[in-house]
């Protein structure tokens, strides 16, 4: 798969390197020549030409890329039709409607039969414990997917049905989602860190026919009895008049009892390379393996069903606009939104963004640390890498277990070339200094990526200097659950980078910055980030509530997709995400970005992490209330508080001086690592009516922050 008019390109320009200059102003940075060579990433000038063409002629541009995939029947009608303007009728987006394909066929069968990749490793699986490992090839993965497709069909699942999946990061999770895609059912994956109530809410919203879960798993030292949570959730569903007829359970912690050997047609065995580790793990599992409850007539063991299943399954050929999956994301009302992505456009977009943003080559080993329960895991653990025939790492554990060098140990173990993680993880590991990183080689790394939130320049530079040893380009990607794939991002080696900037739009993406009146701003500007036309990976609706889709994303500025994010475009045309528009603060008539204040706080050597929210003020209207997490070895005291205020005055201006700075040994975060600013606003105002906090990773953090909050006036 190559960009139109770029296929077969053998080299590219390389540029010099310039890091952040004195005073903290981020200037452009480009990789040295030895890491900037690529057979398919265009030069900056060529990128601009291709981007312009992709926006002006989207049908031709994406039509050329679509030819690289298998279509059972071609698109006979218009390649693209859409309406972004609510004043002109119903919002809709249709790419290649009428063409039929199957995404599972394209990511597995096509790679095996056309590209002869059957024996290539699809995933290296790394368990929670360092000694737990296995791997699966493309051919073995296809066999298991066909078997589980037969299992689902036998349980009555048909095209268009919804299947809930509530599992940790194990290979069966990938098998389950691809099996759903193969038979045309919609998977609705619920992050295994969510509560029983959250799972129930999502099952009910999309009327899921069946649930797939696991007995239990470890997350670091913590044992999670997932089956117990699943049982509780299904009981809640029954109480609300919606009994789920079947629950398929993977025996994960009890896997050693199965004796499945190395047969690829069964659940992959756990291979433990060290006898010492094996003995310890067995002893540990004997001590604390949970008792698994069993509901006769509902619960079925995965391994027993797979033993009886055939290993061939003809794909269900789906229209390009048929729904592929539902993934729930938080909404401003508190009720999660079921984001719907469709087969054809999503496939094209995640495959293309993966290839060019990560400068993918067949010999790469790619590792995205995100959980598949989030959109990053859907797009860049499963569908994007597999569509390109990539080898990936699938990691069950956490960055700090059994020690804080776990990620870099895995990088060396599998010779990872492309590494994609969240700024939260980077800032977490920064706290422990350079040594846990530098004691590992990391020589295989070629490209680093960040995802999930804007990365502050200090974390970017540490990532570049320490993790990448000053030789790896960093792709700081901006996108959303709703967009399906990357929207604003550098291309490694092509676009000189600025620490903290999401750089330029990807192919086919047409951004604009609007003021409050909805007028497009030219040149240097700051305002609301919107997109002017559809790209293939855009969501099509909110499941069961198209009105909410239109209201949330298109009503505020008719004619545009509204991201809900603030954005600044600098004099060089680079885009900088300034935070959610509801995280913008209006202090004495001045609009301040929380991300900008947080970045200024984190430039201080004592601060590891910061979060800023607004607090009512009798004169200013709003003032700044800051939560800071300190690096090891630093003490929170009045002197430090004054230093931090002085730093913000110097970096941003007196108007941004915080009224309150609170010591926060921990911040309330979701289990994916995102800071819950909604909860922090409640703490700042001493409002204990927190609403739903079921997704908070550590509820004790909230109690601590309430009991140590600053004395405020309003």
C-alpha positions, 0 to 999 in steps of 0.5 A: 500500500503506497500513497498515490504517486509515491509508491516505489520512492527510494529515499527522502530528504534529511534535515538537521536537528534543533532542540528546544532553545534557551528560555523554553521556547520549542523550536523545530527538531528533525531526526538525523539522517540515519533515522530519517530514511524511508521508502514511503514517507514523503518529503515535507514539500511532497507531503504538502502537495499530497495533502493538498490533493487529498483534501481537494480530491478526496474521492480520487485520493482514497479511491487509489488507496482502496485498490490495495484492499480486497472488495467482494463487490466494488463501489458502483455509486458515488465514492463519497457523499455527506452533509456536515450542515445541520441547517441543511438536513440530517448529518450523514457520511457515506464512503464507498456505500454499496461496495462489500468487503470484510475487514477480518478477511483483509487483515488475516486471509489477504495477508496469508494468501496474497502476501504469504505472511502465514508464518509471520508472528502477528503478536508476541504476548507478554503477560503480567509476570515477566516469565509469561510469554507466548506468540501467535502467527497470522495462520494460527490467528486465522484458525482461532478466529474461524473456530470462534466465529463458528462458536458464535454462530452456534450460539445464535450470533448473526450479522448485526448482533452486538457482542459485549467483550470484557477482557484483559489484554490477552490473545483471546481478546483479539480473537473475539473481536476479529471473530465478530468482524468475520461474521458481521456482528458488532463488538462492544469492548468494555475496558476490563478496569471498568465496574460492573455498573459500567459494563451493565450500562453498556450492555443495555444501551446496545442490547448485547446478545452475548458477553465474553469475559475471563475468569480473572487476571493480575494487574501488577500485584492486584488480582482482578476477579473479572468473572465476579464483576461480570456476574454482578453486571449480568445480574443488574441487567436481569433486574432491569429486564434484559437477561443476557442469554450466554456468557463465554469465559476464558480460563486465563488464570487457570490456563495451566490446568488445561494442558493444551500444549502448543496446539494453535487451535486452542487458547495459546499456552503460557510459556515460562522460560525460567523454572524459578519463575514458573515455580513462583508463579504456580505457588502464587496462583495456588495461594490467591487464585479466586473461586469462580462462580458458575451459572448453569445454562448461561456460562460456557468455557471458551476452551470447551467450545473451541475444541468442538469448533471447525477451523474454517468459516466463510466471511460475511461480506458486509457493505462498506457502510455497515457498522463494525463496532461500538465503543463507548466514550464519556459524554458531558452529560455523564451518560457514555456515548456509543461511538459507531465506526463502519467497516470500509472507511475505518479499515482504509483510515487505520491502515493508512495512518498506521503505515505512514505515521509510524513509517512502517516496514515489514521487519518492524516490531510495533508496540502500542501500550494502550489497552484494546478497551480504548480506541487506541487499542482498536486502531493501533493494537489490532486493526491498523497493524494487522492490516499492514501485516505487522508484528506487534507486542501485546502487553497484559501488565503495567509500566511499574511492575515488577519494577519501573524499567519493565517497558524498556526490558520488553523493548529489548526483549522483542527488539521493538522498533516503533513504540507508542504510549501515553504522556501520562506514562512518560511523566510517571516514569520521569519521576524515577529518573534516567537510570531505569531507562538507560540500563537497557539498550533500546538500540532497536527503537526507531520511532517514538509516539505519544497519544491520549493528551497533549504532551508538555515540552519537558516530557517530550524532551525527556522522551527524546533525550532519554528513551530515544537517546536523541536519535528517534523522531517523535510522532505526537498524535492528536485524534479522538475515539470519534475520529477513528485514527490520527488527525494531526501528527508529524510524519517521521523524518518528513516534518520537522518537529516542535516539542508539544505540537501535533504538527500538521493534518494527516492526508484527507484532514482539513482543519480550521480554527474558529472564533466564538462567532464561527468565523475561520481564523487565518494565520496565527490564531487560537480558538476552536478546532474543527474539521471542514470535511469528512475523512474515511475513519470518522464515526457515523453516529451515536448508537441509538441516538443520532440526534445526540450525534448531531448535537454534540459534533455539528450543532455549535458550528454548522458545516463543521465537525466540532472536536471540542478541543481548543487549538493554536496555530503558530506562525509556521502553521503548526497546530498546538492542542490547548485542551478541551474547550470546557477546560479553558478558563476565563480569568478577568476576561482573559481566556487561559488554557489549562494545558499551558498553565500545567506545562509551565508548572511542570517546567519546575524541577520539583513538579512531576505532574500538574492539573489545573482547574477553575475556581469561582472568584468574587472579582476575577470571575474565575481563578486558577486552582492547581494540583501538583504531584512532586518528584521524589526527593522534593518537599511541598512547602510555602517556598515552593508554592511561591516559586511555582507562582513566580514561574507561571508569572514569568512563563505566561503572565501575571494574569495566570498567577494561581490563587491556590496550589495544592500538594497532590501525591496522586491525581484521580485518573481513569484506569487508562491514565486520564486525569479526571478534571471533572472530579478535581473541579469538585474537590477545588470547590469542596463539592462532594456530589461527585456523580459517577466515579466508578472509572476512578483507578484509586478512589482513596486519592479523592478522599486524600485531596478533599481532606488536604484541599486549600482554604478557598473563598468565593 
